[in-house]
Amino acid sequence: MSSAVQPIIWDKDHLSLLDQRVLPHELTYLQCRSAAGVAHAIHAMAVRGAPAIGIAAAYGLVIDALQGRDYAAAEKVLADSRPTAVNLRWALARMAQVQPRTADTLLAEAKTIHAEDLAQNLKMGALGAALIAPGSRVLTHCNTGALATGGHGTALGVIRSAHAEGKLAGVYNTETRPWLQGARLTAWELMQEGIPAQLIADGAAAHLMKVQKIDWVIVGADRIAANGDTANKIGTYALALAAKAHGTKFMVVAPSGTFDLECPNGEAIPIESRTAAELTEFKGQPIAPTGMAAFNPVFDVTPRALIDAIVCERGVIVQPDVAKLRALLD
Ligand code: MRU
């Protein structure tokens, strides 16, 4: 993404968020003037992506501190905005440690969290790209780019770095229904960067792997349990199964704030379910018959056995397990 476009901007006393619900055809900023307003923006997905919602939540605490509002109430409304991405709780926990707690010290910490995320992504970009052989074809899912983070991106950051090193022979990205983070956001970022890529329907991934050698599936994460099981955008698990069946390697790219060592395995990760209307309607227009029920989990868990490598800013874990995660993160 062009450095001229900033998705998360601290503006004196409030937060400006590039509204990701209307990208790529409208570039509109949403002004948030309370923690509750930031929580609403997170729940409504004006800002989304695990690291980005953690950064936005940190600034949300600053807004209420500046207004003299209750800290615990601000923390709670932000914590309750979305359940799966642990980066949100990680950022709130980090902000809670700031002493003395003033608007200035909180703002300094929020800015540090924001800047560190970019630095971590650049590190992961280099580490992940080092795993990719020249001439590789890669497939990614959802949006894990600058829009979803403090800049550069996690999985998309690895793709950016590998492209810059001239290693990629092909990039494919899924639409990512029902929110179309791939078709709207990843496609936009790839085009802005001049990275040649092809959009595929989610259902085309296994067929693509059969007819065209794909070397790596590269995805981000919303929460990585202590054993390496990984929650990410719905459809990730299906990609991992298809990858295993076709000899395609599977890479997860996530900063240390995405790991939850208190969560023993994927079964303990809370999975967000969203409204049926996300499936039965499109832009407010009905698609399914009126009254049709829907099952709409928006994340799934990929078991660690299907993951070849987890790339974190602290290093790379090959064939993840409890001992390797602890060794890297403790
Ligand atoms: O529902 P979203 O758009 O917030 O889901 C985003 C994802 O699943 C991403 O893959 C994940 O947060 C990693 S973003 C660097």
Residues whose N, C-alpha, C, O or C-beta is under 5 A from the ligand:
A	BS01	MRU	R48 G49 A50 H141 C142 N143 T144 A148 T154 Q181 G220 A221 D222 N232 K233
